[in-house]
Structures are given as C-alpha cells and as structure tokens.
Amino acid sequence: MKSALLCIDLQYLDAARGCGVFADSGYSAFGKEGQEYYFARLEKQVLPNVQKLQALFRDKGLEVIHIRVMSQTDDGRDRSYWHRKLDLHCPPGSRESEFIESVAPKSGDLVINKTASGPFGNSNIHSLLSRLGIAQLYCCGVFTDVAVESTIRAAADFGYCPMLIEDATASASDMVQAECVNRLGGVTVKWCARRNCWRIWSSIFAR
C-alpha cells in the first residue's frame, strides 16, 4: 500500500499570527484564549512535527502533498458556497495563499489548490492519488476539526485509508482537539497519539 503525507492548510490564511482569519487583532473565531492556545500548539509542536514528517517522507521517496485554499480567479467566483458565505478568499499570488516557510513545498513535492474545506470534490486530488497508486494517507495540518476532519472523512468515503497524526494538527483547544479525535477514531480513520506516534512511524518506514 503506497503512502503519502497530506499537509493541510499550512498557509498564511490560517496558520500565521496577524494574517488571514487572524488579521483583526480584536477578533478571532477562537477568542483570545483559544487563539493563544492555537498558536502555542502550532508553533511549538505542530510545525516542528510536520517538518520531521516531511523530511521522513522525502527521505523514503514517498509523496509529500501540500493542500491549500486558493481560488483560480482573482475575484473568487469559483469558490464554494460556504467560502463565499464566510468571505474566505485567497486569490492567486495573495499573502494568504502562501505556505508557511518552515513547512513549504520543496522540489518534487505536489500542491493541490482547493476552494472548500476539503479537497475532494473541488480539486483533482482523487485522480492524482489514483494515478500515483496511493491508498494510505497520513494527514497533518490545521484546523483539526475543520479542514483536516473534512479531508479525512471524504478520503475514507473515496476508499482511502487515512491516518490522523494527532500531534501534527491543531485547533482552538484541547477539548476541541480531543472531541475531533474521538469522533474520527475507529470510524473513518486510524490515529497516532503523541506518546507513540514516532515509534509507529519508525516501524512503518523500517519495513
């Protein structure tokens, strides 16, 4: 079973202080406390773990696939209904569409642009994965309970075997994170806990 790493929404839209959905310092859908929790987890745990994952997959010759929100048009008319309703707009070349530098694509990586929460149904990800013969998807990124969960559920419906890398994802609180993991666990996805994920990865890639 061929594997790929999906790095989801690690871009300036939703993974950088003072940018995108966090541009207004006086407002955040997470609230002040949730925003501080989110960025602390993102910067201290998630991004370093994603870097390690990317290095591991590249070293083993496995696909690293970056998924981001970006419309095809400058005016965003190709966006999904909910992105238009929420006024989420990342036109080509915008700051919001750029990847966070520490986990940005490198030569040989693949990039998928989407216009909805998940990439299935609004991008070419399914046909791409099929052509590459990939069946196992290791999923990391943000937000755990939004784009990551949406991607995992759709991937399972499309016949893939998704795995959530729990300590390489982030959301607004420990409670939200745990609730999402519990919703997904054993139903649509396998998941790795922080205490044993590196041991599991090492055993997988040592085969």
Secondary structure, DSSP 8 states (H G I E B T S, - for coil): -EEEEEEES-BTTTSSTTSGGG--TT--TTHHHHHHHHHHHIIIIIHHHHHHHHHHHHHTT-EEEEEEE--SSTT-TTS-HHHHHTT----TT-GGGSB-GGG---TT-EEEEESSSSSTTTSSHHHHHHHHTEEEEEEEEE-IIIIIHHHHHHHHHTT-EEEEEEEEEE-S-HHHHHHHHHHHBTTTBEEE-TTTHHHHHHHHHT-
